[in-house]
Amino acid sequence: MKRLHIHIRTDDLEGSIRYYAALFGAEPEKRKHDYARWLLDDPAVNLAVSSRGGSGGVDHLGISLDDNDGLEAIAARLRDKAAPVAAEDEATCCYARSDKYWSHDPQGAVWELFHTYGDSETFGEDFRPAPQSDASGACCGA
């Protein structure tokens, strides 16, 4: 299954957890002192909220995938259209272990494409490699 991923930074984690639990009618399936995550089928979303500094609001968007084949297929489609793509293998982030690709759209919106294959006891790195693009800077041409 593919799920849309939305990561939101908050300065009021408990208030955000209450809000999203009411919105979705479900408690988060993962909860830590600085992080909470919902994995929902209806709507198909992987929503994370964290209180790890930075400005409040949407941190990044993404697509959560069940396997590396789906992950590689999306990365290949982006590369085929000269979109910026940067790999991050064996990442530890958000209390999980994942293989990832990072990209950004022409307006600068950050996208995280990932397959999670295990849990972690630590939040991990807030690492986001700078995506590389072709020399012209073109993205998603015809």
Secondary structure as UniProt FT lines:
FT   STRAND          3..9
FT   HELIX           13..24
FT   STRAND          30..32
FT   TURN            33..34
FT   STRAND          35..41
FT   TURN            42..43
FT   STRAND          44..50
FT   STRAND          57..65
FT   HELIX           68..80
FT   TURN            81..82
FT   STRAND          85..93
FT   TURN            94..95
FT   STRAND          96..104
FT   TURN            106..107
FT   STRAND          110..119
FT   TURN            135..136
//
